[in-house]
Amino acid sequence: MARRLPPLNAIRAFEAAARHLSFTRASEELNVTPAAISHQVKGLEDWFGLKLFKRRNREILMTEAGQMLLPGVRDALDLLESTTQRLSASDGGSELRITCMPSFASKWLVPRLSHFRTLYPDIDVLLSTEERMVDLDVEPFDIGIRSGWGQYPGLTVYRLFDDAVFPVCSPGLLNGDKPLRRPQDLAGHVLLHDDYPVGWTEWLAAAGVSGVDPKRGPTFDNSAMLLQAAAEGLGVAMARHALAYADLLAGRLVRPFSITLASDFAYYLVHVPRVAEQPKVAAFRDWLIAEADAYRAEQDAG
């Protein structure tokens, strides 16, 4: 049986008008005249046999029927848009879309991307950074890089490397007015935090330190900012090795103590199975795994 669906152009006009509560602003968005928007909405109202807007001079308000229709229309248009984007990307074109945590991107991935660009100059990387876990089966991304336990149902998962945490600080703080010689010396310093699940409480316990409040000191919601604060001498930070690695090599940060805590979290590359054979995905996956192997080897050698 044929589907009974309203015309798509009228649906688009209705959604834009409902979002702006203005035929004029909807017309500017869709690049048509206000009269065309009004005509499309009137046609949709005739199709349903219901009024969707109350028209009051230059103002429009949604009716109860319009308010009932809007959520379903938005969901349908969102799904159509995301499906269109995924279909456009499914031919293995030159743009590779990656989603990644902001701190890992800035501290570990971006400094290495020039090497990938040298090897694959025809692949343009579009890197999106956000803390939330993107749904790769719905949103238009080819690859995700995640930190966690590796449990990502429905995705192809590659473990890159484990993580570890330890204190770091600026060289000036290390040998300043209150030198850091023993873990107990932390009592005279500001402790810096982020939201990582392994932090000062666990490290101080492992170091056998008492009399230091593990909760005191400022907290940053971005681990890159945490490391920047430590490099600027604001205090001593509990850092993840992967994120602090470049700063340690460059001497912007130092480790005052050798005690290191292993973390249950690791870093993973993930993608949906259907893109596994796309050349751009395979190229980046193989490259990143090789970079992770080299990083682990440098850790072992150091």
N, C-alpha and C positions, 0 to 999 in steps of 0.2 A: 504494500500500500504506500502511495506517495506521501512524503512528509508534508505536513501543513505548517509552513513556516512563514513568518512575515518577511518583507523585503529587507535585504541587508543594508541598503543605503538608508532606509528609514530608521533602522535600528541604530546605525551609527549616528545619525542626526539626533535621535532621541537621547542617546547616551551622552553625547557632547553637550546638548542643551541642558540635560539634567545635572551634569557635573558643574556647569558654569551658572546654571539658572539664568541663562541669557541666550536668546537666539543670535544676537549679534556676535558674542564671543565664540559661540559654537560655529558660526559661519566663518569667522577668521581662522579658526583651527582647521576646518575642513576645506577652506579655500573656495567657498561658494557664497551666495548672497544670503542675507537674513531671510528674504522671502522664500528662497529655496529650502532653508531649514524649516520654516513655518509650514511650507507645503508638504515636506516629507513627514513632519510630525502629524499634521492633519490627516495624511494618508494612513499613517499607523493607527491613529485613533479610530478612523473609519474601519480599518481592518479588524481591530479588536471590538469595535462598538462601544468604546469607553473613552472618557476624557482622561488624558494623561497629565495635562497642565491646566492650571487656572491662569488666564491671561488678564492682567490688571494694568492697563495703560502700557508702560514700558517694562513692567515687571512680570515675571512668570513664577508661579509656585506649582509644586508637584501635587497632584491629587493622590488619594489613597491608592488608586489603581497604578499610578505612575511609580509610587514608592514600592509597591509590590513587584512591579516589573523590573526595576532597576538592578537589584542584586543579580538576578539571573542573566540579564543582558551583559553586565560587567564580567561575570564569570565566563560567559560564552565568548566574549571578545578577547578576554585575556588568554583563554585556551587557544583560540584561533591564532592570536598573535604569536604565542610561544611555539605552537606547532609549525607555523610558517617560518619562524626563525630557525627552528631545528631542521626543517626540510631544506632551507636555503644553505645550511651548513653541512648537510649530509653528503654533498658531492666531494668532500675532501678538499675544498678550496684552500686558498693560501692563508686565510686568517685562522689562527689557533686561539681559542678562548679558554682562559685558565682562571679558576677561582682559587684564592689562597688567603690564609690569615695575614693581616697587615704586617705584623712584626716579622714573621718568617720571610715574607716577600722582601721587605726592605733590608733585613739583616743577612739573609742567606741566599735567596733566589736571585734577586736583581743583580747583585755583584757578579753573578756567574752567567747572566743572560747574553752578554756580549760574545761569549764563546759559542753559544747556540746560534747566535745570529751569524757568526763567521762560518759555521758549518752549514747552515740552512738559510741563506740570504733571501730565499723566495717565500719563507714562512713568516708572516707577520703575527707576532704575539700580542694578544689583547689580554692584559692582566688586570683582573678585578679583585680588590681586596676588601674583605668584610669578615666579621667575626662569626656571623651566623653560618650554619651548615646549609649550603645550597643544595636543592634537589636537582641533581644532574639529569634525572629522567624527565624533568619538566622544563627547567630553565635552560637557556641557550649557551651552555658551556660544554667544552669538549673534555676537559680534565679538571680534577680537583686535587688540591694538596691539603692534607688534613693532619691534625695532631690529635691522637686519641689512642683507644685500645685496639683499633683495627677492625671493629665490628660494623661493617657497612653493607647490610643485606641488599642484594640485587646488583651490587657493583663489582667490577674486577678490581682487586686490591693488590698493590705492590708495597711491601714494607721497605722504606728507604734506610732509616737508621733509628736507633734508640736515642733517648735523651738522658741527660744527667744535669744536676743542679749543684751550685756552689756559690759562695760569696765572691763578689768582685767590688772593686773601688777604684778611684783615680790614684795614679802614682803619688800625687801630692798628699792625698789623705793617708796613704800607707805610712809615710814617714813624716807626718806633720807634727803638730803640737801634742797629739795623743797617738803615738805610733801603735800600729796593729802588729803585735808580736805573737800574742796568744789569743785563742777564741774568747777568753774572758775579757779581753780589752774592748770587745764590742759594747760593753756596758757604758763606755764613754762616747759612743757614736750613734748617729741616727740610722735606723734600719729602714730600708726602702723595700716596698712590696709591689707585686702585681697579683693577678687572680689565679695564678698557676696552682694546682692542687698540692704540690710539694713546695714548702716554703721554710720560713725561719723556725717555726715550731719543730719541725722534723729535724732540721739541720742542727739546731742547738742541742736537741736531745741526743743526736748521734755524736756530737762533739763533747758531750758530758758537761755542758755549761749550765749553771744555775744562776739565778739572780739577774737575768736579762729578760725583760718582757718581750716575747716574740711578736706581740701584736702592735707595739708602739711604732710610730713613724708613718709617713705618708704612703698612700697606695695609688698606683697608676693603673688605668684600665688598658694600657697598651704597653707591651713589654719593651718595644723599641724606645719609648719615652722613659721607661724605668732605667734602661742602660744609659741613655743620654744624661739623666739626672745623676747617675753614679759617676759618669765621666766628668761631669761638671763639679764634682766634689760635694754634692748635696748629702751624701751618706754612703752606706754600704748596701749593695743590692744583692738579692738572691737571684742568680742568673741561670738561664738555660745555656748549655754549652753551644748548641747550634746557633743561637742568637748572639752570644757574646764572642764567638770565635774570631771574627774579623777585628773587633776592637781589641782583643787580647793580642793578636798578632801585630797590630799596629802600635801597641803600647798605650792606647787610650785608656785601657782598663788593665788592672793586674789582679791576680788572685792572692789575697793575704794569707790564706790557709789552704792546705792540700786536701782537706776532707771533702769528698764528693759523694753525693747521694744519687743512686740510680732512681729512675722514674719508671713507672709502669706505662707511661705514655711513650709513643714513638711517632715518627712522621711517615705518612703514607701518600702514595700517588693512587688516585682512583679514577675510574671512568665507567660509563655504561658499556656492557659487552658489545653492543652493536657498532661502536666506533673503533673497536680494537684494530681493525685492518686498514683504517684510513692512514695514508702515508704520513700526514702531518702529526697524527696522534702517536703512531709508532715511532716516528723520529724523535719527538720530544720525550716520550716514555723511555726509550733506550738511552737517550742522552742524559736524562735526569738520573736514571739508575746508575750510569757510569760516574756521574758527578758525586752521587752519594757514596759509591764504592771508594772513590778517591778521597773523599772527606773522611771516611772511616779509616782508611789506610794512614792518612796524616795524623789522625788521633792516636792510632796504635804506635806510630813511629815516634810521636812526641811524648 
